[in-house]
């Protein structure tokens, strides 16, 4: 242990010394080397002083670092002066600063791994096993997480890389998937890596069924989809997928009418055979469902971080999630969750489709606007694309009973693509959405105000 700490101290001193002698060397390590990676407190203070000076655009040398360190910290100036002199004198080679930085980072990782191991060994009891496991996995993920930060890149290189995708037969490097609905996809222009897509609707519109259909469509392309259902059990989500694929009504599946011996045996046998074929068809889809309630963003990160060929994450729904941070009110908590989801989408390089509730209004058939999003205005600010759903009209049969709904799917916000409404027929008994050729005409609706004007 002493030998390891001595090596870490030498590396830490060498980094500080190299920066004091040649401030330009900071550029080689500033993206990956963080102050918390330093073990020795006084050297950490010196590095923090360097970063503050760099952030202000001030010169970095022996005098400025000494002044900055002693001004912001309650340290004895003579001690820091001696330390900085030792750093400057002991640095073997300024050109090797990147190697010194790697030694510091690896030493930090080794210490963290030992801390996690000690916690598992000495603090795990039957009562707190799950909590310790979650903390350990979080700590391990933080260690495993890439240290690389995207750097400034010449616009010419960006253009050449993009042009190569235009002239080659290879798909774009971005992790993109489509909803599977032609007219929606024409507007949406794909759900791509790093995107946070919000799908919002009032209750009983069919947003879970719509999201489940999108998840299934993406899974059928071969990409893995993770569906986090916090409102329904996994079996309830599966029933919706099964009803759509088997063309067996939800009532029949829920009540298990194929067990009713008062019904003709041929009808019951036919239904079970149809259900069996649909289950076989769905069985090998790379679609995973998690029905844990009240998830945090970190819970989702831990579940998805090691999944290969991840194409889409679906979350049902935003307002049921818990924040990782202490917030003064629910609006701030939901805003914090949205920002964390946006960061997670970029971190995992995958699109996230997150469902959200809309505020209730007296007229449920009224076209919603982004101001109707429940709990936080930051939802609209954080997302890349916003899709709003509402019931345009109810379609009744000859007896006056509900047969289906005409549902509007409005791509209301799109930072890379078009906006507009696509009309669907939604048959809730079979959980089927069918795109309609009919064009939505807002002017025909009475007492309608256009929020885009």
Buried (B, 14 or more C-beta within 10 A) or exposed (E): EEEBEEBBBBBBBBBBBBBBBBBEBBEBBBEBBBBEBBBBEBBBBBBBBBBBBBEEEEEBBBEBBBBBBBEEBEBEEEEBBEBBBEBBEEBEEBEBBBBBBBBBBBBBBEBBEEEBEEBBEEEBEEEEEEEBEBBBBBBBBEEEEEEEEEEEEEEEEEEEEEEEEEEEEEEBEEBBBBBBBEBBBBBBBBBBBBBBBBBBBBEEBBBBBBBBBBBBBBBBEEBBBBBBBBBBEBEBBBBBBBBBBBEBBBEBBEEEBBEEEEEEEEEBEEBEEBBEEBBEEBEEBBBBBBBEEEBBBBBBBBBBBEBEEBBBBBBBBBBBBBBBEEBEEEBBBBBBBBBBBBBBBBBBEBBBBBBBBBEEEEEBBBBBBBEBBBBBEBBBEBBBBBBBBBBBEEEEEEEEEEBBBBBBBBBBBBEEBEBBBBBBBBBBBBBBBEBBEEEBEEEEEEEEEEEEE
